[in-house]
């Protein structure tokens, strides 16, 4: 199995074009993971309290347009 140190070394030796491609791939990979976690939390009800607080604040006039 490849270690983090081996991956870091390999990345540090990439040409600029490949490094740019890797960064773009990783950004998309990370965003998909984040979206998946948010969706999982939303479906499980973990975000209900926060959503209800935001709705209550909006209805109470505690929000302003951006």
Secondary structure, 3 states (H helix, E strand, C coil): CCCHHHHHHHHHCCCHHHHHHHHHHHHHHHHHHHHHHHHHHHHHCCCHHHHHHHHHHHHCCCCCCC
